[in-house]
Amino acid sequence: MRDIKSPPMFTGDGPGDAASCDTLFRGSKLPEDLTNFLLEMNRKLDRILGVLSQKGLRDDFPLDLEILELSAAGIKFRSPTSFAMNTPLEVVLILGQVPLRMAGSKGRIRGLEEDTGLYRFEFIDTMGSSMETIVQFVFQQQREHIRKSKM
């Protein structure tokens, strides 16, 4: 992107779409077998749409980033591409494959850690639904890490 004030290319849906769909079908007066069929069909369509969305995203967001740290403030990543300090970027994070969970943000490169080779990217303009998705993902990862450490 040329400027941080540019309109975002990525606009995503809010989290919880799968849960609300499940609640909608389970709360309906449809027969149980039909409800299960529709929910399974919905899951399969999510997978297909996820694959198609990722292919389309590659065209709009061609840079590969290997994200090693994620927080509500930003990311630390590696990339074969070099970035200057304060370079504005728009990133799309794929946080889950099924159902597809993505979040997008505009921000700036805040530096390069010489010892690790990681770029620091600060989120500056993030839609509320994307921020909520990121925070939920980070909490989920922290809970999983705590569970593993207790075993």
Residue pairs with C-beta under 8 A, 6 or more apart in sequence:
1 9
1 88
1 89
1 90
1 106
2 88
3 88
4 88
4 106
4 107
4 108
4 124
4 125
6 88
6 90
6 106
8 90
8 104
8 106
8 125
8 127
9 60
9 61
9 90
10 57
10 60
10 61
10 90
10 92
10 102
10 104
11 104
11 127
12 92
12 102
12 103
12 104
12 127
12 129
12 130
12 133
13 129
14 128
14 129
14 132
14 133
15 101
15 129
15 132
15 133
15 136
17 99
18 42
18 43
18 46
18 99
21 39
21 42
22 39
25 35
25 38
25 39
26 35
28 35
30 38
43 98
43 99
46 98
46 99
46 100
47 97
47 98
47 100
49 100
50 97
50 98
50 99
50 100
53 100
53 102
54 94
54 100
57 92
57 94
57 102
61 90
61 91
61 92
63 79
63 81
63 89
64 79
64 80
64 81
65 75
65 77
65 78
65 79
65 91
66 77
66 78
66 79
67 75
67 76
67 77
67 93
68 76
68 77
68 78
68 118
69 75
69 76
69 118
70 93
70 134
70 137
70 138
70 141
71 138
72 123
72 131
72 134
72 135
72 138
73 122
73 123
74 107
74 110
74 120
74 121
74 122
74 123
75 91
75 93
75 120
75 121
75 123
76 113
76 116
76 118
76 119
76 120
76 121
77 118
77 119
77 121
78 117
78 118
78 119
79 119
83 89
83 109
83 112
83 119
84 109
85 109
85 110
85 111
86 108
86 109
86 110
87 108
87 109
88 106
88 107
88 108
89 106
89 107
89 108
89 109
89 121
90 104
90 105
90 106
90 107
91 104
91 105
91 107
91 121
92 102
92 103
92 104
93 102
93 103
93 104
93 105
93 134
94 100
94 101
94 102
95 101
95 102
95 103
95 133
95 134
95 137
96 137
101 133
101 137
102 133
103 126
103 130
103 131
103 133
103 134
103 137
104 126
104 127
104 130
105 123
105 124
105 125
105 126
105 127
105 130
105 131
105 134
106 123
106 124
106 125
106 126
107 121
107 122
107 123
107 124
107 125
107 126
108 121
108 122
108 124
109 119
109 120
109 121
110 120
110 121
110 122
111 119
111 120
112 118
112 119
112 120
113 119
113 120
123 131
126 134
